[in-house]
Amino acid sequence: MIKASGLERQRTEIEAAYNEIESIKLKSRQLEEELYQYKCRNSELTVRMCDAESKLLTEGDKEKLKEAEKKIAELENELKKLKLEKQNLEETLRKLERERDQDVLIVRQALDDSLSQKDAMEDKYKKEFEQLRSLNSNREVQMLDDFEWKLREVERLGKKKLAETEKELTDKVRELTTKLEKAEEELSQVAHLKLCEVELKQLRTTAHEHRRNLRSVTRQLEALQVDEKILQEEVIRLRSAIDREKAQIISLQNAHKEELAEKDRKTQFKLQVQQAQLNSEWEEKLKQECAKLKCNLEKLFREEKMVAIETEKRIREHELANNRKIWEKDLDDLKQEINNYRRKLEEKEEQHKADMERARTHSDRDVLDLRRKMDKLDMQYQEKIEKLQESHDQEITVIRDEYEKKIQQYESIAQMHMGTNRTTLELVKQQMSNECEMRIEELKRSHQEELEDQWEKLQSEKEAEISQLKEEHSKALQLLDRKLEEYRRKFERSEVSTANTSNISKFFNSLMKLFHQTVTPSVKKQASMDSNLVAVYPVEEEIQANKDQRGSRENKLLGAEVPTGSQCRSTVEYELRETVEKLTKQINEDKLEIARLREQLYPKQQVQRTPQTPQQQTSHHHHHRRSRKSKSGRN
């Protein structure tokens, strides 16, 4: 709104300037016509003067001549005034034209800025919409995976409970049958009839209790089946709720776009204010800390000085105490040597004084020489400046004379070409406006074509690299399959027991399943991520999550239950582990290369990604943890 009001105001000002220019042009035309009339009158008067001079002048004619001369002088004064007015009007016209050109440039710049801002806003909103869409799709997929995993766990637990109850019932039935057989054997004995009757009664009561337990177990089975049906209904209800949430998310996205625009403006303003505050605070803190550090360093320096001086004093005192005895013996010799040294020192001091005086005299001479040289250079510099000023003044006078002559010539030419220039100016304005519009359209078309070409090139390069990586993964899988088949054949040929061979085959199958889980999901994930233009999470978080998944899977591979066997089997297992580790390393390197290529393909989209708040980061972290837990449970 502010830009539109500014543009309208500038348009009104331009229209007012055009109206003023037209009024000034009309005034200049009127003045030119008056000048032409005055020139005609002046020519007529000159002709009359010539005729009057040729004739005999009378007294009445003389008076008329004087009046004519007065009128001529008045007319000349009026001509001068009109020329001055004309010059002033021309200057005002030039100023108005300059102001008009400046206003036009400002309007064009404002239009260009508004177009660039519009394009930037459209790109930003498109990116945000794609990010939200990818987020919602990933959430839906994860929710469905979690519900499927929960259903599988419930089914597994129900099956386990059923199997346990069946085993318990079969064991109890067997025990009862054995007891009944024993009772029948004991019934054959007549002496123990009474005891057998009591035991029969007890067995009958236990049988009735077991039957009741069987009925309760069957009821529990029916209840579990009912629970399964209820869970299936809940899954259907949750899927319908997910569809409703999709519709709500689509409605929220539109509101979210408007909120984002307002928040961007507010955050930019807040960031600027906070940056200024932080800069001022940091400067004050740095000054305070520098002062504190200086004080602390000075204190430490003084303390270290005092400590060093005290230690040296103690050492010296100890040495003096030890050496006093020796010095007392050699005092006489030392006194003589001291006297000799004093004499030498005095001589050296005299020499040093003489050398110092000589050095001072030399330095004073050098200083005087330098001052003289500097004075000479100042004088030369001033002379050069004066010469340049004189030459500059002469050039200015020459240029002024030339420009005055040119101005007079241009004035005469401008009066002749005023009419033609008006029409040509209007035609040139129309042509310039048409040419500008044509150029803008051509530039837009060329820019769109270049963008489309670059986009096609990037997609072709991306698809080629993805196909190469897929081929490499497929080759690696084929090699592993061949090696596993060879190892199986070796074990089948070897003289290993059937139990060991079955355990080894189970181990190989588990290794193959885990390897396919590590390789194939990564390839599918990379293809799905490359199909989307913008990644949901940053590349570093995705790489860290992949590393965590790979570490858990490698730990599972290393911690899998290995069947016990001979030394030959242990060596084969070691070779298999080495091959699996090598292939996993190759897969990780390929994933890192894909991430690097994605960063090269879409660097701007990652830079322009909206910064996440700490709440969003924590929610993403919890979301990653839940997905990892669900995957580890499924595995």
Secondary structure, 3 states (H helix, E strand, C coil): CHHHHHHHHHHHHHHHHHHHHHHHHHHHHHHHHHHHHHHHHHHHHHHHHHHHHHCCCCHHHHHHHHHHHHHHHHHHHHHHHHHHHHHHHHHHHHHHHHHHHHHHHHHHHHHHHHHHHHHHHHHHHHHHHHHHHHHHHHHHHHHHHHHHHHHHHHHHHHHHHHHHHHHHHHHHHHHHHHHHHHHHHHHCCCCCHHHHHHHHHHHHHHHHHHHHHHHHHHHHHHHHHHHHHHHHHHHHHHHHHHHHHHHHHHHHHHHHHHHHHHHHHHHHHHHHHHHHHHHHHHHHHHHHHHHHHHHHHHHHHHHHHHHHHHHHHHHHHHHHHHHHHHHHHCHHHHHHHHHHHHHHHHHHHHHHHHHHHHHHHHHHHHHHHHHHHHHHHHHHHHHHHHHHHHHHHHHHHHHHHHHHHHHHHHHHHHHHHHHHHHHHHHHHHHHHHHHHHHHHHHHHHHHHHHHHHHHHHHHHHHHHHHHHHHHHHHHHHHHHHHHHHHHHHHHHHCCCCHHHHHHHHHHHHHHHHHHHHHHHHHHHHHHHHHHCCCCCCCHHHHHHHHHHHHHHHHHHHHHCCCCCCCHHHHHHHHHHHHHHHHHHHHHHHHHHHHHHHHHHHCHHHHHCCCCCCHHHHHHHHHHHHHHHHHHHHHC
